[in-house]
Amino acid sequence: MRALSIALAALAMIPTLAHATPARAAALPEGAADRLREADANGDGAISRAELGAWRVSQWQRMDRNGDGAFSRDDLPALMRSRWDSDRLVKLRQVYDRNGDGRISRTEFVDGPAPAFEAADTNRDGVVSAQEMRALKARKVG
């Protein structure tokens, strides 16, 4: 169940558009701002790209439950495996599975798209400030 929760949290950071911009922030799924906020490791209210990458690394162990280096149907608890072909998990694979093997590797996940970060980082300095985070949240993005 935890693997599915983490996968769905990752999905919350994926837009329906290829590149999220502030004007397109409304296209981000509900919860995207909350997932981004979780990456604030030092609690200063700002999220750097390094913090986002570290957060994704920390989530990876929860996704790859069997330790084979990829998130796949086998990582879901038996009762949840029927959800592997649900719209949300199919979308997750479409976005992150760059080599098309039907699984998401650690590299594909950790280095994958960061649309909530892109939407929030309006000054493009590589850091989502507390003010940018509040603005993203005010745009009703999660």
N, C-alpha and C positions, 0 to 999 in steps of 0.2 A: 504494500500500500504506500509506503514511504517513497519508493521509486516512482510510482505514478504521480504522487504529489510533487516531487522534484521536477519530473518531466513537464507537468502542467505549469509549474512555476516558470520553467524555461520557456514554455510556450507563451506565457504572458509577456515575455520580452520580445516577441516576434510580431512585426506588423503584417498587415495584408499587402502593404506596398513594399517595393524593393528597398527604398531609402526613405526613412522617416525624417521629416523636417518639422519644425515647429508648427507650420500650417497644417501638416498632416497628422499631428499628434493624436487627433481624435480617432485615427485608424488603429491606434494601439489598443490591444485588449485590456479589459478591466484588470486591475491589479498590477499593471506594468510599473507604475510609480512605486508601489509598495515593494516589488521585487528589486527594483533598483536601489531603494533605500536600504534594503538588507545588506547591500555590498559595502556600506559605510563602516569599515572595520575599525577605524580609530574614533568613531563617534563625533567627528567634528562637523557633521552636517553636510559635508561635501564628499563627492564620490569621484575618485580618479579612475582612469582606465586601468591602472595597476590594481586598485581595490576591486574593480569589477572582475578582472581576470582572476584574482585570488579567490573571490567569492565563487566563481564558476568552478575553479579547481576544487574547492571545498565541497561543492554540491556533487561533483562527479562521483565520488566514492559512494554516495547514496544512490546514484542512478545505476552504476555498474555493479550491481549486487553480487554477481557471480564472478567478478574480477577478470573477465576475459578481454577487457580493453574496449568494449563496445556496449552501448545501451541497445538492447534488443528485447523482443517479446519474452525471452528467457529470464530477463531481469525483473519482470513483473511477478508478484505473488500469483499463485495458481488461480485464485478467484478473480484476479484482475486481467488475466491474459486475453479474455474475450474483448477487452477494450483496445487491444493493439491496433485494430483497424477502425477505431473511432475517428471521427473527423479531426479531433484535436491532435491525436497522436500521428495521424497521417500527415497533417500540416507540419508538425514538429519534424518529422523525417524529411519532408519536402524541403524545408528550410535548411536544416543542419546537415543532412546526409549528402554531402557534396560529391562523393564518389558513386552514389546510387546503388550501394550494396544492401540497402534495406535496414542498415544499422547505423547508429551514430557513434563515431569514435570519440575518444577523449579530445583529440585535437579539433575535430569538427565542432564539438560542443564548446570547448574553452575559447577557441578562436572564432567562433561563429558570429553571426550578426548581432548587433547591439542597438536595436532601433529606439528603445526607451532612452538610452544614453544619448544617442544622436539627436533625438527630439528635444531632450532637456538641455543639452550643451549648446545653447543658442549663440554664445560668443566664440564657439569652436576652439576653446583653449585646452581641451582634453580633460577638463574637470567640470563636473556638475556641481555648482555651488549650492549652498542652502537656498539662496534666492531663486536660482534656476529650478531647484527641486520644488519649491513652493509654487512657482509659476506652472510647472508641469502638472502638479496636483490640482491647481486651480482650473486647468483646462479639462478637468474631469477625466484624467487618465489614471485611474486606479487607486 
